[in-house]
Amino acid sequence: MTETVPDASSASRAVLGRGSLYTLASAAPVLAAVLVTPFVTRLLGADEYGVVALALVIVQVGAMAAGLGMVAAITRHGILERSGVDGARALVLQGSALAATVLAVATATSPWWIGPVMGVPWRPALALALVAAAGFAAVLNAQSFLRVLDRPLPFVALAAVATLGGPVVGLLLLQSAGADADEYAIGLLAGYAAAGVAGLVLALRGGRPRAGRGDLRRALRLGLPTVPHQVALFMAHGALVLVAARLLGPADGGRLQLALLVGSAPAMITAALNNAWAPVIYRTAPEHRAAALERTARDVAAVTALLAGGVALLAPYLMRILAPASYAPDELAAAVGVTAVGSVLSVAYLANVHLVFAAGRSTGLALVTPLSLVVGLAAALLAARSGELAAVAVGFPVTYLALAVGTALLRRRVAHTPWRQRAMALPLFAGSGACAVGAALPTSGTGAPARVALAAVLAIGLVAMAVRVARR
């Protein structure tokens, strides 16, 4: 049964208040994993790190593709469908079993297809990444279920084991067994496998899975169209790594992966906040959804804009921490700033897609998101002629701009909840402008103190934003 949110202010507090727990739950392990990356980049050469970057793409895309869209279906099912929590519990097990089966076949056949598809020779690291993807699929399904129960602490535990445990084990293996991508991939597999098992255990605690008649069929009907949506959404990041690797070389692919990692960090935090945002919109009575979405979209956009602008301005310092001098980190600052613009635009996509999922009519996403990716890749391929990584990174914001427009059009077609998108216009424009400044400012001379000063202003704005929301 749908819970009514009393007013728009309550919705915003729920997203930015309770949602901050999910933000920390999702973002903290990822940011902790980033702390491992400087050691990995120093133990591995640029070419071997390029293989690691491809393995990470395989883990993410493999989990999404083999997951059959159950991540999108499980949370909605537990809140809005008749069999409720126990039905969602059953979907976690069914979805994880299906994902493991698909990825077992993919791993067994990987020597025949990895080379033609990835454009690089088969390596054990790439096959191990496929196995790790099965564990990650189980983690994502379990986290989707934990959103139904509103249990952020187990949520953060799973995220920590998956995203931090694997890199730490991989780092230890690099130090003890040898410095190559294959050893690091063994560590990634250990982390994702352990987290996957833990996720299934958490899904079984506190109740029994009881699948209602037709539950799996309805979940797949909703979820399958989101597979190309989810994969294309991730490939807004991963495909650019592949473009850089194929056109500019594996070393530049690895360098761009680091820039995209930093520049898309605000989008990761916003996606983490979405673990509270989506359920709030689902639980809000239909007659109140437009007002709730307007307030929450404006506030989420403001937070994302401040974070993205700060990341873009501090990009030279962040990249110097993340990578050694051999990676030419200062040259990556512009790519970080360009990517950060896409992080700002991601809010416009999320706001509209909530209403699409609430309506239970996700089929259009199977077309909208891949087309948006094609537009972004076309921009990246054209820009890659310049040989500059920052130009290739343009594909990221272009993809999210196309996605924002496409999901807005789809929402108008399938959901009967009109809302004023101009409510988030100011933070989106201001945030994009701050990111552009971060991309353009010099990394040395007078540009350096200007970057720090502007970033401090944005930090003050973020604190003021938090205080304002807390006092509502």
ZIRAVEN-V803162 format. One record per residue. N is the residue number from 0. PHI is phi in whole degrees, 0 to 359 (* if undefined). PSI is psi in degrees with one decimal (NA if undefined). D_CENTER is the distance of its C-alpha to the mean C-alpha in whole Angstrom. Layout:
BEGIN
((N	PHI	PSI	D_CENTER) (N	PHI	PSI	D_CENTER))
END
This chain:
BEGIN
((0	*	137.8	29) (1	284	130.8	27) (2	273	136.8	28) (3	271	128.6	29) (4	274	125.3	27) (5	306	-45.9	30) (6	206	175.3	29) (7	296	-36.8	26) (8	298	-39.7	27) (9	296	-38.6	26) (10	298	-44.2	23) (11	295	-41.0	22) (12	297	-39.1	23) (13	297	-39.9	21) (14	288	-49.4	18) (15	275	-14.9	18) (16	268	-75.7	21) (17	301	-35.5	20) (18	296	-24.5	16) (19	297	-28.8	16) (20	296	-43.7	17) (21	292	-34.4	14) (22	299	-48.2	12) (23	295	-37.8	14) (24	299	-42.8	14) (25	275	-40.6	10) (26	281	-36.9	10) (27	300	-48.0	13) (28	297	-36.2	13) (29	295	-45.5	10) (30	294	-33.9	13) (31	294	-38.8	16) (32	297	-34.3	14) (33	299	-32.1	14) (34	295	-26.3	18) (35	284	-30.2	19) (36	303	-41.2	18) (37	303	-35.7	21) (38	289	-37.9	23) (39	294	-44.2	22) (40	296	-26.4	22) (41	276	-25.9	26) (42	276	-30.0	27) (43	256	144.0	25) (44	288	171.9	26) (45	298	-37.8	24) (46	294	-45.1	25) (47	293	-35.4	24) (48	292	-29.2	21) (49	299	-37.3	20) (50	294	-40.2	21) (51	299	-42.4	18) (52	300	-40.9	15) (53	293	-38.3	16) (54	297	-39.1	16) (55	294	-36.3	13) (56	298	-42.9	12) (57	297	-42.2	14) (58	301	-48.0	13) (59	293	-51.4	9) (60	292	-38.9	11) (61	299	-43.1	14) (62	295	-39.7	13) (63	291	-47.9	11) (64	294	-46.5	15) (65	285	-18.8	17) (66	288	-12.7	15) (67	59	24.6	17) (68	78	12.4	15) (69	294	-25.7	16) (70	301	-43.4	13) (71	290	-33.3	14) (72	280	-34.8	17) (73	295	-48.9	18) (74	298	-46.6	17) (75	297	-39.2	19) (76	298	-47.2	22) (77	297	-25.7	22) (78	265	-39.6	23) (79	248	-16.8	24) (80	268	162.4	26) (81	296	-43.5	30) (82	284	-8.3	29) (83	56	-135.2	26) (84	297	-46.3	25) (85	294	-33.9	27) (86	293	-40.6	26) (87	295	-36.1	22) (88	299	-42.6	24) (89	295	-37.1	25) (90	294	-31.4	22) (91	300	-47.2	20) (92	292	-44.8	23) (93	296	-44.5	24) (94	295	-39.3	20) (95	293	-38.0	20) (96	294	-41.8	23) (97	296	-41.4	22) (98	296	-42.8	19) (99	298	-38.7	22) (100	295	-47.2	24) (101	299	-43.4	22) (102	285	-26.6	21) (103	297	-42.5	24) (104	295	-43.6	26) (105	298	-39.1	23) (106	293	-43.8	24) (107	297	-32.8	28) (108	262	3.2	28) (109	300	-33.0	25) (110	299	-21.5	28) (111	268	-27.7	29) (112	246	-18.0	26) (113	297	-44.2	24) (114	302	-55.6	26) (115	298	-37.2	27) (116	281	-45.4	23) (117	272	-18.3	21) (118	77	15.3	24) (119	225	156.7	25) (120	297	152.2	27) (121	299	137.0	27) (122	226	147.1	26) (123	306	-33.4	26) (124	301	-36.9	22) (125	286	-35.5	21) (126	290	-39.8	23) (127	298	-33.4	22) (128	296	-34.3	18) (129	295	-40.5	19) (130	294	-42.2	20) (131	299	-31.9	17) (132	298	-31.4	15) (133	296	-42.0	18) (134	295	-39.4	17) (135	294	-36.3	13) (136	299	-42.0	14) (137	296	-38.9	16) (138	299	-47.3	14) (139	297	-40.1	12) (140	296	-44.1	15) (141	295	-40.5	16) (142	294	-37.1	14) (143	300	-38.4	14) (144	291	-40.0	18) (145	295	-26.2	18) (146	295	-35.1	16) (147	297	-42.9	19) (148	279	-9.4	22) (149	56	57.4	20) (150	240	84.9	20) (151	289	-27.0	18) (152	292	-49.7	20) (153	299	-32.5	19) (154	302	-47.6	15) (155	291	-32.7	15) (156	296	-44.7	18) (157	298	-45.5	16) (158	299	-39.1	13) (159	294	-44.8	15) (160	295	-42.6	17) (161	288	-50.2	14) (162	268	-18.8	12) (163	251	-39.0	16) (164	300	-46.8	19) (165	299	-52.2	18) (166	301	-36.0	18) (167	293	-45.8	21) (168	298	-42.5	23) (169	299	-40.2	22) (170	297	-42.1	23) (171	297	-39.4	26) (172	294	-37.7	27) (173	298	-38.1	27) (174	285	-28.3	29) (175	256	-32.6	32) (176	252	-25.0	31) (177	147	149.0	31) (178	265	80.4	28) (179	215	166.7	27) (180	295	-30.0	23) (181	296	-42.3	25) (182	296	-41.8	25) (183	295	-35.9	22) (184	294	-30.5	21) (185	298	-40.8	23) (186	296	-42.3	21) (187	301	-42.5	18) (188	299	-43.1	20) (189	299	-43.2	21) (190	294	-47.0	18) (191	290	-36.0	16) (192	294	-44.6	20) (193	297	-42.7	21) (194	293	-36.5	18) (195	297	-44.8	18) (196	297	-43.9	22) (197	298	-37.7	21) (198	296	-41.7	19) (199	294	-37.8	22) (200	297	-43.2	24) (201	296	-35.8	23) (202	293	-26.8	22) (203	271	-13.7	26) (204	284	139.3	27) (205	83	7.6	29) (206	175	174.2	30) (207	246	139.3	30) (208	291	125.9	28) (209	228	101.6	30) (210	279	126.0	29) (211	283	160.5	31) (212	298	126.1	33) (213	82	2.8	30) (214	299	-48.9	27) (215	296	-40.2	25) (216	298	-44.7	27) (217	293	-37.5	25) (218	296	-41.9	22) (219	291	-34.9	22) (220	297	-38.8	23) (221	282	-40.5	20) (222	280	-40.3	17) (223	303	-42.2	19) (224	297	-19.5	18) (225	276	-9.3	14) (226	297	-55.1	14) (227	299	-30.5	15) (228	297	-50.6	13) (229	294	-44.3	9) (230	295	-45.3	11) (231	297	-36.8	11) (232	297	-45.4	8) (233	293	-38.7	7) (234	292	-10.9	10) (235	302	-25.4	10) (236	261	-55.3	9) (237	293	-37.5	11) (238	294	-30.7	14) (239	292	-33.5	15) (240	297	-42.6	15) (241	295	-40.8	18) (242	300	-48.0	19) (243	296	-40.3	20) (244	295	-41.1	21) (245	283	-36.8	23) (246	267	-32.7	25) (247	247	-10.7	25) (248	113	153.1	25) (249	303	-35.4	23) (250	296	-43.4	23) (251	291	-30.0	22) (252	298	-42.8	19) (253	294	-39.4	18) (254	295	-42.7	19) (255	294	-34.3	17) (256	301	-38.4	14) (257	292	-42.3	15) (258	295	-41.2	15) (259	294	-36.6	12) (260	300	-44.3	10) (261	286	-46.1	12) (262	293	-29.6	12) (263	268	2.4	8) (264	302	-42.3	9) (265	299	-35.8	10) (266	294	-35.0	7) (267	297	-41.8	5) (268	294	-40.2	8) (269	296	-41.1	9) (270	297	-35.8	6) (271	294	-41.1	8) (272	299	-27.9	11) (273	296	-20.1	10) (274	297	-25.2	12) (275	261	-32.3	15) (276	296	-49.9	15) (277	300	-50.1	15) (278	300	-34.0	18) (279	297	-44.0	20) (280	293	-40.9	20) (281	298	-40.2	21) (282	280	-14.3	23) (283	284	134.5	25) (284	303	142.1	28) (285	309	-37.4	28) (286	290	-16.1	30) (287	255	-3.3	28) (288	295	-39.8	25) (289	299	-47.8	25) (290	296	-41.2	26) (291	296	-40.4	24) (292	291	-39.0	21) (293	299	-47.2	23) (294	294	-47.0	23) (295	293	-39.1	19) (296	297	-41.9	18) (297	298	-44.3	20) (298	289	-41.4	19) (299	296	-39.8	16) (300	297	-38.9	16) (301	295	-44.9	19) (302	299	-46.1	17) (303	295	-40.5	14) (304	298	-44.0	17) (305	295	-42.2	18) (306	294	-46.2	15) (307	295	-42.1	15) (308	299	-41.5	18) (309	296	-42.2	19) (310	297	-44.0	17) (311	297	-40.3	18) (312	290	-36.6	22) (313	268	10.1	21) (314	306	-44.0	20) (315	300	-39.7	23) (316	287	-39.1	23) (317	296	-41.9	20) (318	290	-33.7	20) (319	294	-31.5	23) (320	287	-39.7	22) (321	284	-32.1	19) (322	223	150.0	22) (323	286	173.6	26) (324	299	-28.4	28) (325	296	-18.8	28) (326	273	0.2	25) (327	50	61.8	26) (328	298	-34.2	23) (329	297	-31.6	25) (330	291	-16.0	25) (331	270	-6.8	21) (332	299	-40.0	21) (333	295	-38.9	21) (334	296	-36.6	18) (335	296	-46.1	16) (336	298	-41.9	18) (337	297	-43.6	17) (338	297	-38.8	13) (339	298	-28.3	13) (340	300	-40.8	15) (341	298	-35.0	12) (342	299	-40.8	10) (343	296	-45.4	13) (344	291	-18.6	14) (345	298	-25.2	10) (346	295	-38.9	12) (347	296	-38.4	15) (348	295	-48.5	13) (349	299	-41.4	12) (350	301	-43.0	15) (351	284	-34.2	17) (352	289	-24.1	15) (353	303	-44.3	16) (354	289	-30.5	19) (355	296	-46.5	19) (356	291	-38.3	18) (357	299	-32.9	20) (358	283	-12.0	23) (359	71	24.6	22) (360	233	77.3	22) (361	265	-1.8	19) (362	305	-39.3	21) (363	299	-24.5	20) (364	295	-26.2	17) (365	295	-18.9	18) (366	256	-43.5	20) (367	297	-47.9	18) (368	289	-46.8	14) (369	301	-38.5	16) (370	296	-37.9	19) (371	296	-40.0	16) (372	296	-41.4	15) (373	301	-42.7	19) (374	298	-45.0	19) (375	295	-41.5	17) (376	293	-38.0	18) (377	300	-42.4	22) (378	297	-41.2	21) (379	294	-42.2	20) (380	295	-40.2	23) (381	295	-43.0	25) (382	289	-26.9	24) (383	296	-17.3	24) (384	298	-23.4	28) (385	286	-17.2	28) (386	79	6.2	27) (387	260	133.7	25) (388	294	-34.2	21) (389	298	-32.6	20) (390	291	-40.9	22) (391	298	-38.1	19) (392	297	-17.0	16) (393	303	-27.9	18) (394	302	-27.6	16) (395	291	-56.5	13) (396	293	-31.9	14) (397	296	-40.8	17) (398	299	-45.6	14) (399	288	-29.4	13) (400	294	-46.4	16) (401	297	-37.6	17) (402	292	-39.3	15) (403	298	-43.7	16) (404	293	-44.6	19) (405	295	-43.1	19) (406	289	-29.8	17) (407	295	-42.3	20) (408	293	-40.6	23) (409	294	-41.5	21) (410	300	-40.2	21) (411	297	-28.7	25) (412	278	-38.3	26) (413	251	-19.6	25) (414	242	136.0	25) (415	259	52.6	28) (416	229	80.4	26) (417	294	138.9	27) (418	214	158.2	25) (419	272	101.7	26) (420	291	-20.1	23) (421	295	-10.5	25) (422	299	-27.4	24) (423	254	9.8	21) (424	297	-46.9	23) (425	300	-52.3	24) (426	297	-32.9	21) (427	294	-45.5	19) (428	292	-43.7	22) (429	295	-42.4	23) (430	295	-42.0	19) (431	297	-38.6	19) (432	296	-41.6	23) (433	297	-38.6	22) (434	294	-39.5	19) (435	297	-39.2	22) (436	297	-42.4	24) (437	297	-34.4	22) (438	287	-30.9	22) (439	268	-29.1	26) (440	296	143.2	27) (441	299	153.3	29) (442	269	-2.8	28) (443	218	179.2	31) (444	66	-138.8	35) (445	291	-19.8	34) (446	294	-32.1	31) (447	296	-54.2	30) (448	296	-32.0	31) (449	297	-40.4	30) (450	300	-47.2	27) (451	296	-42.6	27) (452	295	-44.6	29) (453	294	-38.4	27) (454	296	-35.5	24) (455	294	-38.3	26) (456	298	-43.7	27) (457	294	-36.4	23) (458	297	-41.6	23) (459	298	-41.4	26) (460	299	-37.3	25) (461	294	-41.8	22) (462	296	-43.5	24) (463	298	-37.6	26) (464	297	-44.3	24) (465	298	-41.3	23) (466	294	-41.5	27) (467	298	-44.0	27) (468	294	-40.0	25) (469	295	-28.8	26) (470	273	-5.9	30) (471	293	NA	29))
END
